[in-house]
Amino acid sequence: MSIDRRAFVASALAACACGPCVRAVAADMITVTDVAGRTVAVPRPVRRIVLGEGRHLLAMALVHPDPVSLLAGWPADLKRQDTVTYGLYRDKFPAIDAVPIIGHGTAESFSVEQALASEPDLAIFSGGYGPSARSQETIDRFEAAGVPVVFLDFMTDPLKNTLPSMALLGRLLGREAQADAYVAFCRSRLERVRTRLAEATPPIPTVLMHAHAGFQDCCNSPGRATLGAFIAAAGGHNIAADVLKQPIGPVSLEYVLERDPEVYVATGGTHLAGTGGLVIGPGVDAAQTRALLAALARRPGIAEINAVKHGRVHGLWHLLGNMALNTLAVEVLAKWFHPTLFGDVDPDASLREINTRFLPVPFLGTFWASA
């Protein structure tokens, strides 16, 4: 970096120790606690941010009208994995093409040297696709250069950390009112699901969530973490969580047939195009997704389970559970698990409201479907 930030602040304090200037410098410094439990001092306004995960641009967009203007550097995961969304943001914010690429969506590919060369005043990490709270050497190097590091989380423990992460992001960007409005929007919808389930105490259906469905033999599935956490929150029982110790892993077709789940939820994405898997997500036509979902339900073994026999076959964009829009996943799943209890819940309307009220670039595509 061209200027050592701590040296700059120290010199500013020394130069104007008469009083007013000291108060101005101090007033720009906020202290926050991130989702990793770390207490971090951050100077505001924040103008140049390094992201450890490119998809966090979408979280920034929920609270800031021009999130690209704040980027000093980012990894290529959004550009590589979601060309449709990247293209929509490029149409709205052409400067996105000039943002330096500092990694490719893994902790190993993240370049501290390139990140610091972009002269950031803040680094935002998560651990999902880049440096994590365990990347102490990376954290130390940023802090030694005077660049504070803050952790958000929309994936590891999404039900616990998504809304605090959004509130924290609003404070970091000086957009507290916008973040508070989004948090309130999400909390009201989560509370509606929680309250109705608690009051109605409906029978809890057994659920198989088939992750990246169609890409491999049955069945890779989330346990209690990541997308699996949303199953219980929406009033379902995740059969994979009964046997998996890790966040995601394989369950055998024999186990699935033995448990005979009442609801089948396949997850997928555009990364499965051409593999025979479930293609769903930004820019995807709903008819294509429904056709692929129906084909999955006809596969040997899957075709025999209770869920398929009774027409309870659904598809969900896998990445919806890994981002700040994940409240929508709870609404969708609750409606699938308890269609009568949540008959008036409209996830499509929730997404339209998010697009209208919060996002500078609408989020468009097929993110959930039923066969």
Phi, psi and omega per residue, in radians:
M1 nan 2.665 -3.070
S2 -1.364 -0.426 -3.115
I3 -2.358 2.281 3.011
D4 -1.318 2.081 -2.992
R5 -1.166 -0.695 -3.132
R6 -1.179 -0.626 3.087
A7 -1.159 -0.664 3.129
F8 -1.087 -0.811 -3.137
V9 -1.114 -0.732 -3.136
A10 -1.080 -0.730 -3.137
S11 -1.188 -0.613 3.114
A12 -1.141 -0.720 3.125
L13 -1.122 -0.726 -3.116
A14 -1.180 -0.622 -3.056
A15 -1.256 -0.470 -3.066
C16 -2.264 0.824 -3.106
A17 -1.213 0.013 -3.140
C18 -1.182 -0.288 3.044
G19 2.362 -1.209 -3.033
P20 -1.010 -0.722 -3.105
C21 -1.186 -0.650 3.103
V22 -1.043 -0.771 -3.129
R23 -1.137 -0.614 -3.138
A24 -1.161 -0.752 3.123
V25 -1.129 -0.791 -3.108
A26 -1.113 -0.623 -3.094
A27 -1.159 -0.406 -3.133
D28 -1.460 -0.117 -3.093
M29 -1.724 2.185 3.056
I30 -2.011 2.704 3.078
T31 -2.035 2.210 -3.094
V32 -2.225 2.784 2.989
T33 -2.000 2.106 -3.080
D34 -1.507 -3.128 -3.044
V35 -1.289 -0.208 3.026
A36 -1.504 0.016 3.135
G37 1.443 0.219 -3.107
R38 -1.575 2.362 3.054
T39 -1.583 2.163 -2.993
V40 -2.297 2.330 3.026
A41 -1.621 2.232 -3.073
V42 -2.248 2.174 3.064
P43 -1.358 2.392 3.058
R44 -2.038 2.686 0.056
P45 -1.334 2.573 3.042
V46 -1.493 2.163 -3.073
R47 -2.092 -0.379 -3.078
R48 -2.381 1.970 -3.028
I49 -2.043 2.355 2.937
V50 -1.724 2.242 3.088
L51 -1.776 2.428 3.024
G52 -1.489 -0.250 3.139
E53 -2.459 2.102 -3.043
G54 -1.060 -0.547 -3.108
R55 -1.162 -0.245 3.086
H56 -1.179 -0.215 2.989
L57 -0.973 -0.639 -3.117
L58 -1.205 -0.594 3.046
A59 -1.171 -0.742 3.087
M60 -1.060 -0.639 -3.110
A61 -1.144 -0.430 3.135
L62 -1.218 -0.343 -3.094
V63 -2.146 -0.167 -3.081
H64 -2.282 2.330 -3.067
P65 -1.242 -0.333 3.130
D66 -2.440 1.282 -3.064
P67 -1.131 -0.497 -3.123
V68 -1.106 -0.558 -3.128
S69 -1.120 -0.284 -3.119
L70 -1.681 -0.109 -3.051
L71 -1.419 2.177 2.982
A72 -1.657 -0.583 3.117
G73 -2.969 2.676 -3.139
W74 -2.764 2.820 3.074
P75 -1.376 3.007 -3.023
A76 -1.654 0.220 -3.021
D77 -1.120 -0.722 3.125
L78 -1.147 -0.786 -3.121
K79 -1.099 -0.616 -3.094
R80 -1.429 -0.713 -3.001
Q81 -1.592 -0.376 -3.050
D82 -2.449 1.302 -3.082
T83 -1.152 -0.492 3.137
V84 -1.158 -0.918 -3.140
T85 -1.097 -0.732 3.097
Y86 -1.012 -0.764 -3.141
G87 -1.103 -0.665 3.111
L88 -1.142 -0.698 3.108
Y89 -1.225 -0.605 3.098
R90 -1.147 -0.669 3.092
D91 -1.075 -0.686 -3.115
K92 -1.425 -0.672 -3.067
F93 -2.257 1.443 -3.077
P94 -1.004 -0.405 -3.124
A95 -1.133 -0.199 -3.113
I96 -1.069 -0.536 -3.128
D97 -1.174 -0.361 -3.097
A98 -1.633 -0.051 -3.131
V99 -1.243 2.209 -3.108
P100 -1.043 2.391 3.058
I101 -1.544 2.179 -3.043
I102 -2.076 0.179 3.124
G103 3.061 -3.127 -3.080
H104 -2.227 0.404 3.034
G105 1.696 0.317 3.048
T106 -2.390 2.745 3.098
A107 -1.098 -0.600 -3.089
E108 -1.237 -0.592 -3.096
S109 -1.500 -0.186 -3.116
F110 -1.214 2.184 -3.098
S111 -1.755 1.916 3.099
V112 -1.117 -0.681 -3.121
E113 -1.067 -0.825 3.137
Q114 -1.174 -0.629 3.122
A115 -1.114 -0.813 -3.132
L116 -1.212 -0.534 3.097
A117 -1.142 -0.376 3.109
S118 -1.381 -0.015 3.079
E119 0.970 1.032 3.104
P120 -1.368 2.800 2.943
D121 -1.955 0.048 3.064
L122 -2.801 2.488 2.994
A123 -2.042 2.284 3.103
I124 -2.026 2.050 -3.125
F125 -2.075 2.935 3.085
S126 -2.438 -0.605 -3.049
G127 1.702 -0.140 3.133
G128 -1.235 -0.883 -3.082
Y129 -2.298 0.252 -3.120
G130 -2.690 -2.676 -3.139
P131 -0.994 2.479 3.134
S132 -2.001 -3.129 3.110
A133 -1.137 -0.263 3.087
R134 -1.512 -0.107 -3.113
S135 -1.485 1.111 -2.970
Q136 -1.115 -0.650 -3.140
E137 -1.081 -0.722 3.102
T138 -1.117 -0.795 3.118
I139 -1.032 -0.800 -3.114
D140 -1.057 -0.702 -3.107
R141 -1.186 -0.670 3.074
F142 -1.144 -0.815 -3.107
E143 -1.143 -0.608 3.088
A144 -1.121 -0.498 3.100
A145 -1.525 0.071 3.121
G146 1.425 0.308 -3.129
V147 -1.860 1.970 3.136
P148 -1.182 2.615 3.141
V149 -2.084 2.262 3.140
V150 -2.228 2.452 -3.141
F151 -1.887 2.316 2.957
L152 -1.948 2.939 3.071
D153 -2.652 2.122 3.023
F154 -2.110 0.113 -2.999
M155 -2.236 -0.871 -3.021
T156 -1.137 -0.839 3.089
D157 -2.382 1.245 -2.948
P158 -1.127 -0.644 -3.114
L159 -1.189 -0.521 3.119
K160 -1.474 -0.675 -2.883
N161 -1.851 -0.259 -3.049
T162 -1.103 -0.898 -3.077
L163 -1.206 -0.737 3.003
P164 -1.033 -0.621 3.107
S165 -1.125 -0.718 3.132
M166 -1.187 -0.699 3.088
A167 -1.100 -0.726 3.107
L168 -1.105 -0.753 -3.141
L169 -1.071 -0.724 3.098
G170 -1.056 -0.689 3.140
R171 -1.214 -0.711 3.135
L172 -1.066 -0.672 -3.078
L173 -1.592 0.026 -3.087
G174 1.183 0.522 -3.105
R175 -2.145 0.845 -3.063
E176 -1.064 -0.728 -3.095
A177 -1.099 -0.725 3.137
Q178 -1.171 -0.741 3.127
A179 -1.150 -0.726 3.128
D180 -1.077 -0.654 3.134
A181 -1.153 -0.720 3.137
Y182 -1.213 -0.726 3.104
V183 -1.053 -0.742 3.124
A184 -1.118 -0.706 3.095
F185 -1.014 -0.873 -3.126
C186 -1.163 -0.768 -3.089
R187 -1.080 -0.667 -3.133
S188 -1.104 -0.649 -3.138
R189 -1.309 -0.683 3.072
L190 -1.144 -0.699 -3.134
E191 -1.173 -0.623 3.090
R192 -1.060 -0.773 3.119
V193 -1.138 -0.828 -3.103
R194 -1.069 -0.813 -3.079
T195 -1.125 -0.786 -3.130
R196 -1.110 -0.728 3.113
L197 -1.102 -0.715 -3.129
A198 -1.170 -0.660 -3.097
E199 -1.388 -0.647 -3.061
A200 -1.515 -0.434 -3.049
T201 0.687 1.045 -3.119
P202 -1.278 2.837 3.003
P203 -1.026 2.425 -3.068
I204 -1.666 2.017 -3.130
P205 -1.317 2.582 3.019
T206 -1.393 2.481 -2.982
V207 -2.309 2.334 2.891
L208 -1.856 2.088 2.988
M209 -1.792 1.974 -3.054
H210 -1.697 1.766 -3.031
A211 -1.343 2.400 -3.137
H212 0.891 0.858 -2.952
A213 -1.073 2.386 3.093
G214 1.611 -0.255 -3.099
F215 -1.333 -0.617 3.126
Q216 -2.358 3.053 3.076
D217 -1.083 2.711 3.125
C218 -1.100 2.391 -0.066
C219 -2.597 2.209 2.963
N220 -1.422 2.390 -3.022
S221 -2.621 2.569 3.052
P222 -1.360 2.596 3.039
G223 -1.533 -2.163 -3.094
R224 -1.538 -0.235 -3.082
A225 -1.751 -3.096 -3.134
T226 0.808 -2.303 -3.101
L227 -1.085 -0.483 3.139
G228 -1.054 -0.498 -3.134
A229 -1.115 -0.482 -3.095
F230 -1.300 -0.384 -3.106
I231 -1.104 -0.879 3.131
A232 -1.131 -0.699 3.141
A233 -1.085 -0.493 -3.129
A234 -1.632 0.079 3.074
G235 1.558 0.553 3.080
G236 -2.126 2.906 3.079
H237 -2.011 2.006 -3.087
N238 -1.408 1.920 -3.082
I239 -1.181 -0.460 3.124
A240 -1.205 -0.557 -3.123
A241 -1.147 -0.316 3.125
D242 -1.302 -0.319 -3.066
V243 -2.198 -0.368 -3.100
L244 -1.510 2.376 3.038
K245 -1.700 -0.427 -3.113
Q246 -1.642 2.906 -3.118
P247 -1.024 -0.631 3.134
I248 -2.619 2.520 -3.121
G249 -3.077 -3.112 -3.067
P250 -1.477 2.484 2.886
V251 -2.161 2.485 -3.026
S252 -1.339 2.708 3.062
L253 -1.084 -0.595 3.106
E254 -1.076 -0.736 3.100
Y255 -1.111 -0.747 3.135
V256 -1.058 -0.795 -3.135
L257 -1.138 -0.632 3.110
E258 -1.142 -0.737 -3.130
R259 -1.365 -0.452 3.051
D260 0.856 1.115 -3.017
P261 -1.080 2.621 -3.101
E262 -1.477 -0.372 3.136
V263 -2.327 2.342 3.096
Y264 -2.007 2.145 3.103
V265 -2.137 1.950 3.057
A266 -1.585 2.435 3.007
T267 -1.967 2.690 -3.128
G268 -2.879 -2.839 -3.117
G269 -3.095 3.134 3.134
T270 -1.213 -0.306 3.108
H271 -1.169 -0.239 -3.128
L272 -1.650 0.080 3.114
A273 -1.021 2.286 3.116
G274 1.474 0.011 -3.112
T275 -1.822 -0.159 -3.000
G276 1.539 -0.013 3.127
G277 -1.489 3.139 -3.076
L278 -1.350 1.968 3.090
V279 -1.648 2.075 -3.063
I280 -2.756 2.596 3.110
G281 2.376 -2.797 -3.104
P282 -1.015 2.294 3.061
G283 1.345 0.039 -3.081
V284 -1.588 2.404 3.100
D285 -1.341 2.386 -3.078
A286 -1.088 -0.631 -3.124
A287 -1.102 -0.680 3.094
Q288 -1.087 -0.785 -3.136
T289 -1.100 -0.773 -3.128
R290 -1.106 -0.685 3.129
A291 -1.129 -0.752 3.123
L292 -1.172 -0.648 3.117
L293 -1.131 -0.742 3.101
A294 -1.100 -0.650 3.110
A295 -1.154 -0.689 3.084
L296 -1.060 -0.712 -3.097
A297 -1.197 -0.278 3.114
R298 -1.601 -0.050 -3.108
R299 -1.186 2.579 3.129
P300 -0.935 2.376 -3.119
G301 1.605 -1.098 3.122
I302 -1.039 -0.675 -3.122
A303 -1.080 -0.308 -3.047
E304 -1.622 -0.155 -3.027
I305 -1.427 2.766 -3.103
N306 -0.930 -0.729 -3.077
A307 -1.033 -0.738 -3.121
V308 -1.247 -0.737 -3.131
K309 -1.065 -0.520 -3.098
H310 -1.858 0.252 3.023
G311 1.216 0.507 3.137
R312 -1.894 1.114 -3.076
V313 -2.035 2.152 -3.007
H314 -2.404 2.779 3.100
G315 -2.258 2.483 -3.089
L316 -2.368 2.375 3.042
W317 -1.112 2.138 -3.015
H318 -1.059 -0.689 -3.046
L319 -1.296 -0.146 3.119
L320 -1.087 -0.511 3.126
G321 -1.400 -0.090 -3.056
N322 -1.948 0.340 -3.053
M323 -2.514 3.033 -3.032
A324 -1.221 -0.107 3.072
L325 -1.592 0.212 -2.964
N326 -1.201 -0.229 3.014
T327 -0.991 -0.577 3.122
L328 -1.059 -0.612 3.129
A329 -1.108 -0.671 3.114
V330 -1.126 -0.771 3.115
E331 -1.068 -0.806 -3.111
V332 -1.080 -0.851 -3.106
L333 -1.119 -0.735 3.129
A334 -1.040 -0.711 3.131
K335 -1.161 -0.646 3.100
W336 -1.237 -0.711 -3.076
F337 -1.288 -0.626 -3.052
H338 -2.356 1.242 -3.009
P339 -1.069 -0.549 3.120
T340 -1.329 -0.827 -3.109
L341 -1.066 -0.605 -3.095
F342 -2.010 0.566 -3.128
G343 -1.064 -0.489 -3.120
D344 -1.586 -0.062 -3.141
V345 -1.404 2.294 -3.060
D346 -2.223 1.586 3.132
P347 -1.039 -0.561 3.104
D348 -1.089 -0.694 3.097
A349 -1.166 -0.647 3.101
S350 -1.089 -0.749 3.119
L351 -1.136 -0.710 3.108
R352 -1.073 -0.670 3.126
E353 -1.184 -0.693 3.070
I354 -1.050 -0.796 3.133
N355 -1.071 -0.666 -3.072
T356 -1.385 -0.761 -3.007
R357 -1.544 -0.548 -2.898
F358 -2.096 -0.622 -2.981
L359 -1.691 2.343 3.057
P360 -1.305 -0.358 3.101
V361 -2.210 2.004 -3.097
P362 -1.031 2.521 3.115
F363 -1.622 1.891 -2.956
L364 -2.129 2.452 3.106
G365 2.617 -2.799 3.071
T366 -2.006 2.004 -3.047
F367 -1.966 -0.222 3.034
W368 -2.699 2.646 -3.100
A369 -2.810 2.798 3.055
S370 -2.220 2.511 -3.118
A371 -1.344 nan nan
